[in-house]
Amino acid sequence: MKFRYILLIVLIIIALHLAVVWFFMRGTGSGSPETSSGTEQSIAEAIAAAKANASLKNTLRKKSASGNQPQSAASAETQPLRSNPGIHTPYDYQYAVRGNIPGLPSSRNATSGILVDADKRIVLWAKNPDRSFPIASMTKVMTLFLAYEDIEAGKVTLDTPIRVTNAAAKIGGSQVWLDPRETFPLQELLMAVSLKSANDAAYLVAEYLGGGDASVFVARMNQRARELGMTRTRYYNPHGLPGATKRTDNVSSPADMVTLAEYFMEHPLLMEWVSARRAGFRKPGTKGYLQLMNHNNLLPGGKYASPGVDGIKTGFIARAGYCVTVTCLRNGKRMIAMVTGFPTARERDLFLRKLLNWGYSRADDPAAALAETRVQETKAPVSAKRKTSVKNSSKKKTGAR
């Protein structure tokens, strides 16, 4: 009898143990699939997130390339694209007319110049394209470009207040007559730089973004130029006023300025500023209020308006002559031109207007256009000799000297 009780107790204990083991195994078994499912889900989510991130990057790159305004969150993604000198395919010079252009006599007034079809990556005209020349206020293209990069990087905003310094108020030339008692938002100063080509505003922006030292900002200008592959460019100040000697003038080459123009055009807000015809500076009705007018008379509504022109910057100092970097979009085709050395602003602008028409007329078939130009070049010396012969003959007959 005792044996039966003992056996029963043993069986009950075994049964309880089995029940506990079964319950435990069931619990861990049911938990294991959940854990496994959770792991699979995490991996799937990670893959999906990675794909989404890659898609976002591609979208941002496409937007940057097409000129769409990047959002602040996209700046970090798009910035490396603009920092990479290899972003743009090198220009092809094989169809370029070199030196003076037959049929455009005023091309002789240019000490340097270039015209490129930015879509096809073809240079249509080049005169000393890789030589450095003084660029005067075209310097401000880099000043504006760097300032906007700082805005995109979140270092400053368009509304950042900037107090006028004594040093900035003393900068002469084209100016908006800044007063040390005044404070302006960064955007208003950049508009003054874009339209009025205000040297005092350019210096103040450089001084502020340089941490109180304009020379620090100028060092950044030179560094950025090197990063963009602008090997013939050197800056000594942020505005373009002449240096104490020719050696300290800001200089660049036509090829370098085209490179900078392409990076500049990736910022729609910058293009909006440089293409504006007019803007107010200071509050209307207050002392010193100015109506700024854009110096670029090739823009729509300008004195020498040329269809499609939307930028970028004019310039003048005695050693540079009248110069300009021009961007133009006609019927979906983008052209970029740059010249230096003209004796007057009028001659410069009239030449640019003709140059753009000339460029667009040959853009569809630059090879055939170049062949025709070479025929004209071979005829030109004969005509010149005939004119010289007639002139000399006339001198002999009249006794003129």
Order of alpha helices (4+ residues) and beta strands (2+ residues): alpha-alpha-beta-beta-beta-beta-alpha-beta-alpha-beta-alpha-alpha-alpha-beta-alpha-alpha-beta-beta-beta-beta-beta-alpha-alpha
